[in-house]
């Protein structure tokens, strides 16, 4: 090995559920305060895959086709008279995220941040352009 060769990192491992959840919390903390304040009742969870029920409902054939999901009623569609309901949730799916990361030239943090912002964007009823602007502000 010469001076221009970078040694392989043999100690790297894929993040487990807890580590990816921590990553999601750190990425969430980097978002603008005004954005985070509107998410105070939003629950963010990390699982390995979406449930079979979710995959079937969305018409997906592979559990690797879904990186994240927003479940609930977006802020623009909520009203003060709503009966008590489950909190809005954002799901990040670890294994599909890892699969995507392995096939692209982005850092794992960038992928997690992208999926998180996209799913939170559904909480707000945001367009793809709005989400891209938010992502650019934290890059």
C-alpha positions as CSV (number, residue, x, y, z in Angstrom):
1,X,0.0,0.0,0.0
2,X,1.5,3.3,-1.0
3,X,0.8,6.8,0.4
4,X,-1.9,7.6,-2.1
5,X,-4.0,4.5,-1.2
6,X,-6.7,4.9,1.5
7,X,-6.9,1.8,3.7
8,X,-10.3,0.0,3.8
9,X,-12.3,0.6,6.9
10,X,-12.9,-2.9,8.2
11,X,-14.7,-1.7,11.3
12,X,-17.7,-0.2,9.6
13,X,-21.1,-1.7,10.4
14,X,-24.6,-0.7,9.3
15,X,-26.5,1.2,12.0
16,X,-28.9,-0.8,14.0
17,X,-32.4,0.4,14.8
18,X,-31.3,2.4,17.8
19,X,-28.4,4.0,16.0
20,X,-30.6,5.0,13.1
21,X,-33.2,6.4,15.4
22,X,-30.5,8.5,17.0
23,X,-29.4,9.6,13.5
24,X,-33.0,10.6,12.8
25,X,-33.2,12.6,16.1
26,X,-29.9,14.4,15.2
27,X,-31.1,15.2,11.6
28,X,-34.5,16.4,13.0
29,X,-32.6,18.7,15.5
30,X,-30.8,20.3,12.5
31,X,-34.1,21.4,10.9
32,X,-35.2,25.0,11.3
33,X,-36.8,25.8,14.7
34,X,-40.0,27.0,13.0
35,X,-40.3,23.6,11.2
36,X,-39.6,21.6,14.4
37,X,-42.1,23.6,16.4
38,X,-44.9,22.6,14.1
39,X,-43.9,18.9,14.6
40,X,-44.2,18.9,18.4
41,X,-46.9,16.2,18.4
42,X,-45.3,14.2,15.6
43,X,-43.9,10.8,16.5
44,X,-40.8,9.5,14.6
45,X,-40.2,5.8,14.6
46,X,-37.6,3.5,13.0
47,X,-38.4,-0.1,12.0
48,X,-36.6,-2.5,9.8
49,X,-39.5,-2.7,7.2
50,X,-43.0,-1.5,6.7
51,X,-45.7,-4.0,7.8
52,X,-47.2,-6.4,5.3
53,X,-50.5,-4.5,5.7
54,X,-48.9,-1.2,4.7
55,X,-47.1,-2.7,1.7
56,X,-50.4,-4.3,0.5
57,X,-52.3,-1.1,1.1
58,X,-49.8,0.8,-1.0
59,X,-49.6,-1.9,-3.7
60,X,-45.9,-2.5,-3.2
61,X,-44.4,-5.9,-4.1
62,X,-41.2,-5.6,-2.2
63,X,-40.5,-4.4,1.4
64,X,-37.5,-2.6,-0.1
65,X,-39.7,-0.3,-2.1
66,X,-40.6,1.9,0.9
67,X,-38.0,4.0,2.7
68,X,-40.4,6.0,4.9
69,X,-44.0,6.7,5.5
70,X,-46.2,9.4,7.0
71,X,-49.3,8.2,8.8
72,X,-52.0,10.5,10.1
73,X,-53.8,13.7,9.1
74,X,-51.7,16.4,7.8
75,X,-51.8,19.8,9.5
76,X,-53.7,21.5,6.6
77,X,-56.5,18.9,7.0
78,X,-56.9,19.0,10.8
79,X,-59.5,21.0,12.6
80,X,-60.1,22.0,16.2
81,X,-63.3,20.0,16.3
82,X,-61.5,16.7,15.5
83,X,-62.2,13.9,17.9
84,X,-59.1,12.6,19.8
85,X,-57.0,10.6,17.4
86,X,-53.7,8.8,17.3
87,X,-50.7,11.1,16.8
88,X,-49.3,11.7,13.4
89,X,-46.3,9.4,12.8
90,X,-43.3,9.3,10.5
91,X,-41.8,5.9,9.9
92,X,-38.3,5.4,8.6
93,X,-37.5,1.9,7.4
94,X,-33.9,1.0,8.2
95,X,-33.3,-1.9,5.7
96,X,-34.6,-0.2,2.6
97,X,-32.7,3.0,3.6
98,X,-29.5,0.9,4.0
99,X,-30.2,-0.7,0.6
100,X,-30.6,2.7,-1.0
101,X,-27.5,4.0,0.7
102,X,-25.4,1.1,-0.5
103,X,-26.4,1.8,-4.1
104,X,-25.8,5.5,-4.1
105,X,-23.0,8.0,-3.4
106,X,-24.6,9.7,-0.5
107,X,-23.8,9.5,3.2
108,X,-26.2,7.6,5.4
109,X,-27.0,10.8,7.3
110,X,-28.0,12.5,4.0
111,X,-30.3,9.6,3.1
112,X,-31.9,9.6,6.5
113,X,-32.3,13.4,6.4
114,X,-33.9,13.2,3.0
115,X,-36.4,10.6,3.9
116,X,-37.2,12.3,7.2
117,X,-37.8,15.7,5.6
118,X,-39.9,14.2,2.8
119,X,-42.2,12.3,5.3
120,X,-42.5,15.3,7.6
121,X,-43.3,17.4,4.6
122,X,-46.5,15.2,4.2
123,X,-47.4,16.3,7.7
124,X,-47.4,19.9,6.5
125,X,-49.0,19.1,3.1
126,X,-45.8,20.5,1.4
127,X,-44.9,20.2,-2.2
128,X,-41.7,18.4,-3.4
129,X,-40.2,21.8,-4.2
130,X,-40.9,23.0,-0.6
131,X,-39.2,19.9,0.7
132,X,-36.2,20.4,-1.6
133,X,-35.8,24.0,-0.3
134,X,-35.8,22.8,3.4
135,X,-33.3,20.1,2.6
136,X,-31.0,22.7,0.9
137,X,-31.2,24.8,4.1
138,X,-29.8,22.1,6.3
139,X,-27.2,20.7,3.8
